[in-house]
Amino acid sequence: MLEPRLAAALTNNDLRANIRDSRAKLGKVNGSSIAAIDQRPGLDTVTVLMQTNTGQFRLRLLFNQQEQVVGYDLPDFVEPPEAVARNFVQALPKNQSLKARALLSPLLKTELFPQQVEQRWTTLQQRTGPFQQIVNVRNAGTEAGITLLLVEVRFRNADDSLFISLDGDNRITNVDFPENPRPN
């Protein structure tokens, strides 16, 4: 049922932690119903309405063309753009590629799996040295529903900015890792 690359990266402990985090956000689920099915090339989305003691929430299940689960999303629990970008970058040096990937847009989840997110970060650190800290997260503005954030990052051997684009749901649609970081 899970896409093989996702299944390989998702341990039982990860799954338990995700369920625990989701329950903390949602509360006890009392009922559910399928609200919508959206079929697009490369991505099918099933939206389930979850009834809880605290209200009604949407759960989006994401499927690839082979009808394998490539991710899920709780679109009613979205943080501000700056927090999303910061949380994404903070997860990477902690080897929390599943947590970072959870912040991606549904379509990007069909293209990037935890192993690829981790590989991109590793490749960047090979050029920059180990991650040191996030210096600043700056919102560069929104145009046509896309918000651009610049995350200034300090590594041992270089400082540079990651450009992170978010959609209207504050899900990451693109991450531009620096090709030629500025040496310290």
DORO-79853 format. One line per 4 residues: number of its first residue (from 1); for each residue x, y, z of C-alpha. Coordinates in pm, 1 decimal, padded with zeros to 6 digits. Example, Ala and Ser with C-alpha at 12.3 -4.5 7.8 and 13.67 -1.06 7.14 Angstrom:
2
1> 01230.0/-00450.0/00780.0 ~ 01367.0/-00106.0/00714.0
REM end
This chain:
184
1> 00000.0/00000.0/00000.0 ~ 00286.9/00244.1/00078.6 ~ 00519.1/00354.7/-00200.1 ~ 00833.9/00139.2/-00151.7
5> 01071.8/00434.3/-00090.5 ~ 00835.0/00574.0/00171.1 ~ 00791.0/00230.8/00328.9 ~ 01170.8/00189.6/00347.6
9> 01209.4/00521.2/00531.7 ~ 00907.8/00493.1/00762.6 ~ 00984.3/00287.5/01073.6 ~ 00721.0/00166.1/01317.9
13> 00844.9/00428.8/01566.9 ~ 00805.5/00702.7/01302.8 ~ 00453.0/00586.0/01227.3 ~ 00361.1/00577.4/01596.9
17> 00503.8/00928.6/01646.0 ~ 00308.2/01061.3/01345.0 ~ -00014.9/00907.8/01474.6 ~ 00052.5/01044.9/01824.7
21> 00121.3/01395.3/01683.9 ~ -00191.3/01378.7/01466.5 ~ -00406.2/01268.1/01761.2 ~ -00269.5/01556.2/01968.1
25> -00382.2/01796.3/01694.3 ~ -00714.0/01628.7/01611.8 ~ -00834.7/01472.4/01934.0 ~ -01028.1/01146.9/01941.2
29> -01179.4/01062.3/01602.0 ~ -01552.2/00986.4/01632.5 ~ -01628.6/00938.3/01265.8 ~ -01514.0/01003.6/00913.6
33> -01642.2/01028.7/00560.0 ~ -01488.3/01070.3/00217.6 ~ -01544.5/01429.2/00111.3 ~ -01369.3/01441.0/-00225.4
37> -01159.6/01246.4/-00470.5 ~ -00934.2/01451.1/-00696.4 ~ -00759.8/01271.9/-00982.6 ~ -00472.6/01445.1/-01161.1
41> -00185.2/01311.6/-01367.2 ~ 00068.3/01169.0/-01122.5 ~ -00134.4/01240.2/-00807.3 ~ -00470.8/01126.7/-00678.1
45> -00597.4/01287.1/-00358.8 ~ -00868.3/01150.3/-00131.9 ~ -00996.3/01402.1/00122.4 ~ -01151.8/01252.1/00433.8
49> -01354.5/01460.7/00679.0 ~ -01264.8/01359.1/01033.3 ~ -01518.9/01424.6/01310.2 ~ -01359.4/01474.4/01652.8
53> -01463.9/01606.5/01992.7 ~ -01308.1/01941.0/01900.5 ~ -01454.4/01978.6/01552.0 ~ -01420.2/01868.0/01191.6
57> -01084.9/01838.1/01013.0 ~ -00963.2/01732.6/00669.4 ~ -00715.8/01452.4/00609.8 ~ -00573.7/01427.7/00257.1
61> -00435.5/01092.7/00146.9 ~ -00197.6/01115.1/-00148.9 ~ -00166.0/00833.4/-00405.2 ~ 00065.2/00792.8/-00703.7
65> -00033.8/00640.3/-01039.5 ~ 00030.5/00290.6/-00902.4 ~ -00227.7/00359.7/-00625.9 ~ 00040.8/00357.0/-00358.1
69> 00027.1/00600.1/-00066.6 ~ 00299.1/00864.2/-00107.7 ~ 00195.1/01080.7/00185.8 ~ -00079.6/01243.9/00383.5
73> -00157.4/01597.5/00480.9 ~ -00360.0/01774.9/00748.4 ~ -00434.0/02100.6/00562.4 ~ -00629.0/02252.1/00853.6
77> -00311.9/02261.6/01065.9 ~ -00082.6/02497.9/00883.2 ~ 00177.3/02720.2/01042.5 ~ 00283.1/03063.8/00917.2
81> 00523.2/03060.5/00617.9 ~ 00827.9/03155.8/00823.9 ~ 00764.9/02872.3/01071.6 ~ 00722.4/02619.5/00788.5
85> 01053.5/02721.5/00629.3 ~ 01234.4/02722.3/00965.1 ~ 01091.3/02382.7/01065.5 ~ 01195.2/02234.9/00729.9
89> 01556.1/02348.9/00764.7 ~ 01575.4/02258.3/01135.4 ~ 01463.9/01901.8/01061.9 ~ 01739.1/01837.4/00805.9
93> 02052.6/01844.6/01027.8 ~ 01865.9/01629.3/01282.5 ~ 01823.5/01354.3/01019.2 ~ 01447.6/01404.4/01033.1
97> 01384.9/01383.0/00660.6 ~ 01033.8/01242.9/00718.0 ~ 00946.5/01548.6/00925.6 ~ 01093.8/01779.7/00661.4
101> 00909.9/01594.3/00383.6 ~ 00579.5/01629.5/00570.7 ~ 00599.5/02004.3/00496.8 ~ 00610.6/01952.4/00119.6
105> 00314.0/02013.5/-00108.3 ~ 00114.9/01707.2/-00215.6 ~ 00259.8/01712.2/-00568.3 ~ 00618.5/01747.7/-00444.5
109> 00561.8/01448.0/-00214.8 ~ 00511.6/01233.8/-00525.9 ~ 00856.6/01340.5/-00650.5 ~ 01070.1/01364.4/-00336.2
113> 01097.2/01084.9/-00083.4 ~ 01283.8/01099.5/00250.3 ~ 01598.9/00948.3/00100.4 ~ 01613.2/01218.2/-00168.9
117> 01554.6/01500.2/00080.2 ~ 01836.9/01361.3/00294.5 ~ 02065.4/01321.9/-00008.0 ~ 02016.8/01683.8/-00115.1
121> 02105.1/01803.7/00235.1 ~ 02409.8/01575.7/00249.3 ~ 02529.7/01703.1/-00089.4 ~ 02494.0/02063.1/00030.4
125> 02693.8/01989.5/00347.0 ~ 02969.7/01831.5/00139.8 ~ 03016.8/02175.5/-00020.0 ~ 02960.3/02384.0/00293.1
129> 03072.7/02178.1/00590.5 ~ 02836.8/02083.3/00874.7 ~ 02529.9/02290.9/00955.9 ~ 02581.7/02546.8/01232.9
133> 02262.6/02752.4/01261.7 ~ 01976.7/02935.2/01096.1 ~ 02071.7/03304.2/01093.7 ~ 01744.0/03449.3/00966.1
137> 01419.1/03360.9/00790.7 ~ 01293.1/03639.0/00566.3 ~ 00964.5/03655.3/00378.5 ~ 01042.0/03800.5/00034.5
141> 00674.1/03837.0/-00053.9 ~ 00386.6/03662.7/-00226.4 ~ 00300.0/03667.6/-00593.9 ~ 00037.6/03461.8/-00776.8
145> -00028.9/03260.0/-00459.5 ~ 00337.3/03159.4/-00411.5 ~ 00528.4/03289.1/-00108.0 ~ 00907.6/03306.7/-00133.1
149> 01119.0/03275.1/00181.4 ~ 01493.5/03316.5/00216.6 ~ 01644.6/03108.5/00493.9 ~ 01992.3/03237.0/00574.2
153> 02199.4/02944.2/00698.8 ~ 02548.5/02926.1/00847.8 ~ 02760.5/02620.0/00785.4 ~ 03116.2/02560.3/00905.8
157> 03273.2/02669.8/00575.2 ~ 03005.2/02885.3/00414.2 ~ 02700.9/03105.6/00465.0 ~ 02417.6/03113.4/00215.9
161> 02042.6/03126.8/00169.2 ~ 01801.4/02852.8/00082.5 ~ 01511.1/02976.2/-00129.6 ~ 01188.1/02807.5/-00023.2
165> 00860.1/02855.8/-00211.3 ~ 00524.5/02785.6/-00046.9 ~ 00178.7/02749.7/-00198.7 ~ -00143.0/02903.9/-00065.8
169> -00171.1/02623.5/00194.1 ~ 00183.1/02703.8/00318.5 ~ 00316.3/02376.3/00180.9 ~ 00661.1/02376.1/00023.8
173> 00652.5/02365.1/-00355.5 ~ 01024.7/02417.8/-00417.7 ~ 01354.3/02430.8/-00229.3 ~ 01652.4/02581.8/-00402.9
177> 01969.6/02464.7/-00231.1 ~ 02270.0/02689.1/-00311.7 ~ 02495.4/02560.4/-00590.7 ~ 02791.9/02783.9/-00504.3
181> 02773.0/02879.0/-00135.6 ~ 02959.0/03190.8/-00016.0 ~ 03271.4/03087.8/00177.4 ~ 03302.1/03226.2/00533.4
REM end
